Amino acid sequence: METKELRKLSNEELTKKIKATKEELFTKRMQQASGTLEKPAQLKQLRRDVAKMKTILKEREISGGVK
């Protein structure tokens, strides 16, 4: 997901998206452990997506801007 798209979302939407992405990351990790994960690069991308979303939330918190 692109940063521009994420910045358009509200704080609540970002929080929900973080939760959903973490759940997806968990299932992908379980698939990797059982050997059924087809694209291991997905784990890296999901972790980066969560980091992007958390960074945007932190930036908003610091600047005091609530969207």
C-alpha positions as CSV (number, residue, x, y, z in Angstrom):
1,M,0.0,0.0,0.0
2,E,1.3,3.4,-0.9
3,T,2.0,6.1,1.7
4,K,-0.2,8.6,-0.2
5,E,-3.2,6.3,0.2
6,L,-2.5,5.8,3.9
7,R,-2.3,9.5,4.7
8,K,-5.8,10.0,3.3
9,L,-7.2,7.6,5.9
10,S,-8.4,8.8,9.3
11,N,-6.8,7.7,12.6
12,E,-9.6,5.2,13.3
13,E,-9.3,3.7,9.8
14,L,-5.5,3.4,10.2
15,T,-5.9,1.7,13.5
16,K,-8.3,-0.9,12.0
17,K,-6.0,-1.4,9.1
18,I,-3.1,-2.0,11.4
19,K,-5.1,-4.6,13.3
20,A,-6.2,-6.4,10.1
21,T,-2.6,-6.4,8.7
22,K,-1.2,-7.8,11.9
23,E,-3.8,-10.6,11.8
24,E,-2.8,-11.3,8.2
25,L,0.8,-11.3,9.1
26,F,0.1,-13.9,11.9
27,T,-1.6,-16.2,9.5
28,K,1.3,-15.9,7.0
29,R,3.8,-16.7,9.7
30,M,1.8,-19.8,10.6
31,Q,1.8,-20.8,6.9
32,Q,5.5,-20.3,6.8
33,A,6.0,-22.5,9.8
34,S,3.9,-25.3,8.3
35,G,5.7,-24.9,4.9
36,T,2.7,-23.8,2.9
37,L,3.6,-20.2,2.3
38,E,4.1,-19.6,-1.4
39,K,5.5,-16.1,-1.3
40,P,7.8,-15.5,1.6
41,A,8.3,-11.8,0.5
42,Q,4.8,-11.1,1.7
43,L,6.0,-11.2,5.3
44,K,8.5,-8.4,4.7
45,Q,5.9,-6.3,2.8
46,L,3.3,-6.8,5.6
47,R,5.8,-5.7,8.3
48,R,6.7,-2.7,6.3
49,D,3.0,-1.8,5.8
50,V,2.4,-1.9,9.6
51,A,5.5,0.3,10.1
52,K,4.3,2.8,7.6
53,M,0.9,3.0,9.3
54,K,2.3,3.3,12.8
55,T,4.7,6.1,11.6
56,I,1.8,8.1,10.1
57,L,-0.1,7.8,13.4
58,K,2.9,8.9,15.4
59,E,3.5,11.9,13.1
60,R,-0.1,13.0,13.6
61,E,0.2,12.5,17.3
62,I,3.4,14.6,17.5
63,S,2.0,17.4,15.3
64,G,-1.3,17.4,17.2
65,G,-3.2,17.1,14.0
66,V,-6.2,14.8,14.1
67,K,-7.8,13.7,10.8
